[in-house]
Amino acid sequence: MQGEDRRREPRVKVDMPAAVTVLGAAPEVMTARVADVSGSGLLLATPRPIQPDSPLRIEVEDVLLLGEVCRCQNDGAQWRVAVRVHHSLSGLKELERLNRALLDTDKEARQRTPRPDR
């Protein structure tokens, strides 16, 4: 049926800024807005079209998403890009803090370790 909603999961409308990288031989970075999200995907509003099947890296707040473009349509003012999310990583700020603490601890340990004479 035409106009029938074929989505398997409910979508939640949002309006969040995102940094989108179209991955490939010459990665392209653009700013976008996340228009809605579900358990397995999201809808982006972008200034330029993105080819279906293109792999994407999407950074939204404290989350990194990896996915691919399912569909891209022009709505007049912008492009609506449907994305199937394959991987997500949240808590990036905490991960960065822990990584820095680990690196600082490692650096301090190296500074305290005596070097053998050459």
Backbone as JSON Lines, residues from 0, in Angstrom:
{"i":0,"aa":"M","n":[0.83,-1.19,0.0],"ca":[0.0,0.0,0.0],"c":[0.87,1.25,0.0]}
{"i":1,"aa":"Q","n":[0.5,2.2,-0.82],"ca":[1.26,3.42,-0.9],"c":[1.01,4.25,0.36]}
{"i":2,"aa":"G","n":[2.09,4.86,0.89],"ca":[1.97,5.69,2.07],"c":[1.99,4.9,3.37]}
{"i":3,"aa":"E","n":[2.0,3.58,3.28],"ca":[2.02,2.74,4.47],"c":[3.39,2.83,5.13]}
{"i":4,"aa":"D","n":[3.41,2.93,6.46],"ca":[4.66,2.99,7.19],"c":[5.2,1.58,7.36]}
{"i":5,"aa":"R","n":[6.37,1.3,6.74],"ca":[6.94,-0.04,6.76],"c":[8.0,-0.19,7.85]}
{"i":6,"aa":"R","n":[8.13,0.76,8.72],"ca":[9.15,0.7,9.75],"c":[8.85,-0.41,10.76]}
{"i":7,"aa":"R","n":[9.91,-1.09,11.16],"ca":[9.76,-2.17,12.14],"c":[9.84,-1.65,13.56]}
{"i":8,"aa":"E","n":[10.43,-0.49,13.75],"ca":[10.63,0.07,15.08],"c":[10.05,1.48,15.13]}
{"i":9,"aa":"P","n":[9.58,1.88,16.28],"ca":[9.08,3.26,16.39],"c":[10.23,4.25,16.27]}
{"i":10,"aa":"R","n":[9.91,5.4,15.73],"ca":[10.89,6.48,15.58],"c":[10.55,7.58,16.57]}
{"i":11,"aa":"V","n":[11.6,8.23,17.07],"ca":[11.45,9.35,17.99],"c":[11.99,10.58,17.3]}
{"i":12,"aa":"K","n":[11.16,11.6,17.19],"ca":[11.6,12.85,16.57],"c":[12.55,13.59,17.5]}
{"i":13,"aa":"V","n":[13.65,14.07,16.92],"ca":[14.65,14.84,17.66],"c":[15.14,15.96,16.73]}
{"i":14,"aa":"D","n":[15.94,16.83,17.26],"ca":[16.6,17.86,16.45],"c":[17.95,18.1,17.1]}
{"i":15,"aa":"M","n":[18.96,17.37,16.62],"ca":[20.28,17.41,17.23],"c":[21.34,17.63,16.17]}
{"i":16,"aa":"P","n":[22.35,18.47,16.46],"ca":[23.44,18.66,15.51],"c":[24.32,17.42,15.44]}
{"i":17,"aa":"A","n":[24.88,17.17,14.27],"ca":[25.75,16.01,14.08],"c":[26.88,16.38,13.12]}
{"i":18,"aa":"A","n":[28.02,15.73,13.32],"ca":[29.12,15.81,12.37],"c":[29.12,14.5,11.6]}
{"i":19,"aa":"V","n":[28.98,14.6,10.28],"ca":[28.87,13.41,9.44],"c":[30.09,13.33,8.52]}
{"i":20,"aa":"T","n":[30.71,12.16,8.51],"ca":[31.83,11.9,7.61],"c":[31.41,10.8,6.66]}
{"i":21,"aa":"V","n":[31.43,11.11,5.37],"ca":[31.18,10.1,4.34],"c":[32.53,9.42,4.13]}
{"i":22,"aa":"L","n":[32.61,8.14,4.51],"ca":[33.88,7.42,4.45],"c":[34.17,6.94,3.04]}
{"i":23,"aa":"G","n":[35.43,6.81,2.73],"ca":[35.83,6.35,1.41],"c":[37.23,6.84,1.1]}
{"i":24,"aa":"A","n":[37.6,6.77,-0.16],"ca":[38.95,7.16,-0.58],"c":[39.26,8.61,-0.23]}
{"i":25,"aa":"A","n":[38.27,9.49,-0.41],"ca":[38.42,10.9,-0.06],"c":[37.29,11.27,0.9]}
{"i":26,"aa":"P","n":[37.47,11.03,2.21],"ca":[36.39,11.3,3.16],"c":[35.88,12.74,3.07]}
{"i":27,"aa":"E","n":[34.57,12.88,3.19],"ca":[33.92,14.19,3.12],"c":[33.21,14.43,4.44]}
{"i":28,"aa":"V","n":[33.45,15.59,5.04],"ca":[32.84,15.93,6.32],"c":[31.81,17.03,6.11]}
{"i":29,"aa":"M","n":[30.67,16.88,6.77],"ca":[29.64,17.92,6.71],"c":[28.89,17.97,8.03]}
{"i":30,"aa":"T","n":[28.26,19.11,8.28],"ca":[27.39,19.21,9.44],"c":[25.98,18.82,8.99]}
{"i":31,"aa":"A","n":[25.23,18.27,9.93],"ca":[23.87,17.82,9.63],"c":[23.04,17.94,10.89]}
{"i":32,"aa":"R","n":[21.77,17.59,10.77],"ca":[20.86,17.53,11.93],"c":[20.26,16.14,11.94]}
{"i":33,"aa":"V","n":[20.17,15.55,13.12],"ca":[19.46,14.28,13.27],"c":[17.99,14.65,13.47]}
{"i":34,"aa":"A","n":[17.13,14.13,12.59],"ca":[15.7,14.47,12.62],"c":[14.88,13.45,13.41]}
{"i":35,"aa":"D","n":[15.27,12.17,13.32],"ca":[14.61,11.15,14.14],"c":[15.53,9.95,14.31]}
{"i":36,"aa":"V","n":[15.25,9.15,15.34],"ca":[16.07,7.99,15.65],"c":[15.17,6.79,15.99]}
{"i":37,"aa":"S","n":[15.72,5.6,15.76],"ca":[15.08,4.37,16.18],"c":[16.17,3.46,16.72]}
{"i":38,"aa":"G","n":[15.82,2.24,17.06],"ca":[16.8,1.31,17.58],"c":[17.85,0.9,16.58]}
{"i":39,"aa":"S","n":[17.56,1.01,15.29],"ca":[18.51,0.54,14.28],"c":[18.86,1.58,13.22]}
{"i":40,"aa":"G","n":[18.36,2.79,13.37],"ca":[18.66,3.78,12.34],"c":[18.32,5.19,12.76]}
{"i":41,"aa":"L","n":[18.54,6.1,11.82],"ca":[18.21,7.5,12.07],"c":[18.0,8.2,10.74]}
{"i":42,"aa":"L","n":[17.43,9.38,10.83],"ca":[17.2,10.21,9.65],"c":[17.99,11.49,9.83]}
{"i":43,"aa":"L","n":[18.83,11.79,8.85],"ca":[19.63,13.01,8.87],"c":[19.05,14.03,7.91]}
{"i":44,"aa":"A","n":[19.2,15.3,8.24],"ca":[18.93,16.4,7.32],"c":[20.3,16.97,6.97]}
{"i":45,"aa":"T","n":[20.68,16.87,5.69],"ca":[22.02,17.29,5.26],"c":[21.93,18.37,4.18]}
{"i":46,"aa":"P","n":[23.0,19.16,4.02],"ca":[23.0,20.2,3.0],"c":[23.26,19.66,1.59]}
{"i":47,"aa":"R","n":[23.81,18.43,1.51],"ca":[24.14,17.83,0.21],"c":[23.66,16.39,0.19]}
{"i":48,"aa":"P","n":[23.44,15.85,-1.0],"ca":[23.03,14.44,-1.07],"c":[24.19,13.51,-0.71]}
{"i":49,"aa":"I","n":[23.83,12.32,-0.22],"ca":[24.82,11.28,0.05],"c":[24.33,10.02,-0.67]}
{"i":50,"aa":"Q","n":[25.18,9.44,-1.45],"ca":[24.83,8.28,-2.27],"c":[24.39,7.09,-1.41]}
{"i":51,"aa":"P","n":[23.28,6.42,-1.76],"ca":[22.89,5.2,-1.04],"c":[24.04,4.19,-1.03]}
{"i":52,"aa":"D","n":[24.11,3.43,0.05],"ca":[25.16,2.44,0.34],"c":[26.48,3.06,0.78]}
{"i":53,"aa":"S","n":[26.55,4.39,0.88],"ca":[27.78,5.03,1.35],"c":[27.96,4.76,2.85]}
{"i":54,"aa":"P","n":[29.18,4.39,3.28],"ca":[29.43,4.22,4.71],"c":[29.6,5.58,5.37]}
{"i":55,"aa":"L","n":[29.06,5.71,6.59],"ca":[29.1,6.98,7.31],"c":[29.65,6.81,8.72]}
{"i":56,"aa":"R","n":[30.29,7.86,9.18],"ca":[30.66,8.01,10.59],"c":[29.88,9.23,11.06]}
{"i":57,"aa":"I","n":[29.1,9.07,12.12],"ca":[28.24,10.15,12.62],"c":[28.56,10.39,14.09]}
{"i":58,"aa":"E","n":[28.88,11.64,14.42],"ca":[29.15,12.01,15.8],"c":[28.03,12.91,16.28]}
{"i":59,"aa":"V","n":[27.33,12.45,17.32],"ca":[26.22,13.19,17.91],"c":[26.44,13.22,19.42]}
{"i":60,"aa":"E","n":[26.63,14.42,19.94],"ca":[26.9,14.6,21.37],"c":[28.02,13.68,21.81]}
{"i":61,"aa":"D","n":[27.74,12.73,22.67],"ca":[28.76,11.85,23.24],"c":[28.7,10.45,22.63]}
{"i":62,"aa":"V","n":[28.23,10.37,21.37],"ca":[28.02,9.07,20.72],"c":[28.67,9.08,19.33]}
{"i":63,"aa":"L","n":[29.3,7.96,18.99],"ca":[29.86,7.74,17.67],"c":[29.08,6.6,17.02]}
{"i":64,"aa":"L","n":[28.57,6.84,15.82],"ca":[27.79,5.84,15.09],"c":[28.46,5.52,13.76]}
{"i":65,"aa":"L","n":[28.43,4.26,13.38],"ca":[28.89,3.85,12.06],"c":[27.72,3.19,11.36]}
{"i":66,"aa":"G","n":[27.45,3.6,10.13],"ca":[26.31,3.05,9.42],"c":[26.45,3.25,7.93]}
{"i":67,"aa":"E","n":[25.33,3.01,7.24],"ca":[25.33,3.2,5.79],"c":[24.01,3.84,5.36]}
{"i":68,"aa":"V","n":[24.09,4.57,4.26],"ca":[22.93,5.27,3.73],"c":[21.99,4.27,3.07]}
{"i":69,"aa":"C","n":[20.72,4.31,3.46],"ca":[19.68,3.46,2.86],"c":[18.96,4.2,1.74]}
{"i":70,"aa":"R","n":[18.74,5.5,1.97],"ca":[17.92,6.28,1.04],"c":[18.29,7.75,1.19]}
{"i":71,"aa":"C","n":[18.2,8.49,0.11],"ca":[18.48,9.92,0.13],"c":[17.47,10.62,-0.77]}
{"i":72,"aa":"Q","n":[16.73,11.57,-0.19],"ca":[15.7,12.28,-0.95],"c":[15.79,13.78,-0.68]}
{"i":73,"aa":"N","n":[15.56,14.56,-1.72],"ca":[15.54,16.01,-1.58],"c":[14.14,16.43,-1.16]}
{"i":74,"aa":"D","n":[14.07,17.26,-0.1],"ca":[12.75,17.75,0.31],"c":[12.57,19.22,-0.02]}
{"i":75,"aa":"G","n":[13.42,19.73,-0.91],"ca":[13.32,21.13,-1.33],"c":[14.38,22.0,-0.69]}
{"i":76,"aa":"A","n":[14.42,22.0,0.65],"ca":[15.37,22.85,1.36],"c":[16.65,22.11,1.75]}
{"i":77,"aa":"Q","n":[16.55,20.8,1.86],"ca":[17.69,20.0,2.3],"c":[17.51,18.56,1.83]}
{"i":78,"aa":"W","n":[18.47,17.73,2.17],"ca":[18.4,16.31,1.81],"c":[18.05,15.5,3.05]}
{"i":79,"aa":"R","n":[17.15,14.56,2.91],"ca":[16.75,13.65,3.99],"c":[17.47,12.34,3.73]}
{"i":80,"aa":"V","n":[18.37,11.97,4.63],"ca":[19.22,10.8,4.45],"c":[18.88,9.76,5.52]}
{"i":81,"aa":"A","n":[18.33,8.63,5.09],"ca":[18.01,7.53,6.01],"c":[19.26,6.68,6.19]}
{"i":82,"aa":"V","n":[19.6,6.39,7.45],"ca":[20.84,5.66,7.77],"c":[20.52,4.42,8.59]}
{"i":83,"aa":"R","n":[21.08,3.3,8.17],"ca":[21.02,2.06,8.96],"c":[22.28,2.04,9.81]}
{"i":84,"aa":"V","n":[22.12,2.02,11.13],"ca":[23.26,2.04,12.04],"c":[23.74,0.61,12.29]}
{"i":85,"aa":"H","n":[25.05,0.39,12.1],"ca":[25.63,-0.93,12.32],"c":[26.35,-1.02,13.66]}
{"i":86,"aa":"H","n":[26.99,0.08,14.08],"ca":[27.75,0.08,15.34],"c":[27.57,1.42,16.03]}
{"i":87,"aa":"S","n":[27.56,1.38,17.36],"ca":[27.51,2.63,18.12],"c":[28.4,2.51,19.34]}
{"i":88,"aa":"L","n":[28.98,3.63,19.71],"ca":[29.85,3.7,20.88],"c":[29.45,4.97,21.63]}
{"i":89,"aa":"S","n":[29.04,4.8,22.88],"ca":[28.65,5.96,23.68],"c":[29.63,6.13,24.83]}
{"i":90,"aa":"G","n":[29.51,7.23,25.53],"ca":[30.41,7.51,26.64],"c":[31.8,7.91,26.18]}
{"i":91,"aa":"L","n":[31.88,8.61,25.06],"ca":[33.18,8.97,24.49],"c":[33.97,9.91,25.39]}
{"i":92,"aa":"K","n":[33.3,10.82,26.07],"ca":[34.01,11.76,26.94],"c":[34.64,11.01,28.12]}
{"i":93,"aa":"E","n":[33.92,10.06,28.67],"ca":[34.47,9.26,29.76],"c":[35.62,8.39,29.26]}
{"i":94,"aa":"L","n":[35.47,7.83,28.07],"ca":[36.53,7.02,27.48],"c":[37.78,7.87,27.25]}
{"i":95,"aa":"E","n":[37.62,9.09,26.77],"ca":[38.75,9.99,26.56],"c":[39.42,10.33,27.88]}
{"i":96,"aa":"R","n":[38.62,10.6,28.92],"ca":[39.18,10.91,30.23],"c":[39.99,9.73,30.77]}
{"i":97,"aa":"L","n":[39.45,8.53,30.66],"ca":[40.17,7.34,31.13],"c":[41.44,7.1,30.33]}
{"i":98,"aa":"N","n":[41.38,7.32,29.03],"ca":[42.55,7.15,28.18],"c":[43.65,8.13,28.57]}
{"i":99,"aa":"R","n":[43.27,9.38,28.81],"ca":[44.27,10.38,29.21],"c":[44.88,10.02,30.56]}
{"i":100,"aa":"A","n":[44.05,9.57,31.49],"ca":[44.57,9.17,32.8],"c":[45.54,8.01,32.65]}
{"i":101,"aa":"L","n":[45.21,7.05,31.8],"ca":[46.09,5.91,31.56],"c":[47.4,6.36,30.93]}
{"i":102,"aa":"L","n":[47.32,7.24,29.94],"ca":[48.54,7.74,29.29],"c":[49.4,8.54,30.26]}
{"i":103,"aa":"D","n":[48.76,9.35,31.11],"ca":[49.52,10.12,32.1],"c":[50.19,9.19,33.09]}
{"i":104,"aa":"T","n":[49.48,8.14,33.53],"ca":[50.06,7.18,34.46],"c":[51.23,6.46,33.83]}
{"i":105,"aa":"D","n":[51.09,6.08,32.56],"ca":[52.17,5.41,31.84],"c":[53.37,6.34,31.69]}
{"i":106,"aa":"K","n":[53.13,7.6,31.4],"ca":[54.2,8.57,31.23],"c":[54.95,8.76,32.55]}
{"i":107,"aa":"E","n":[54.2,8.86,33.66],"ca":[54.82,9.02,34.98],"c":[55.66,7.8,35.32]}
{"i":108,"aa":"A","n":[55.17,6.61,35.0],"ca":[55.91,5.38,35.29],"c":[57.22,5.33,34.5]}
{"i":109,"aa":"R","n":[57.19,5.76,33.25],"ca":[58.4,5.77,32.43],"c":[59.41,6.77,32.96]}
{"i":110,"aa":"Q","n":[58.9,7.91,33.47],"ca":[59.81,8.92,34.0],"c":[60.47,8.45,35.29]}
{"i":111,"aa":"R","n":[59.79,7.62,36.07],"ca":[60.34,7.11,37.33],"c":[61.27,5.93,37.12]}
{"i":112,"aa":"T","n":[61.13,5.22,36.02],"ca":[61.96,4.04,35.77],"c":[63.34,4.48,35.35]}
{"i":113,"aa":"P","n":[64.37,4.01,36.1],"ca":[65.73,4.39,35.71],"c":[66.13,3.75,34.38]}
{"i":114,"aa":"R","n":[66.85,4.51,33.6],"ca":[67.34,4.02,32.31],"c":[68.72,3.4,32.51]}
{"i":115,"aa":"P","n":[68.95,2.3,31.84],"ca":[70.3,1.75,31.91],"c":[71.29,2.64,31.14]}
{"i":116,"aa":"D","n":[72.5,2.72,31.65],"ca":[73.51,3.54,30.98],"c":[73.85,2.91,29.63]}
{"i":117,"aa":"R","n":[74.1,3.76,28.68],"ca":[74.4,3.27,27.32],"c":[75.85,3.26,27.08]}
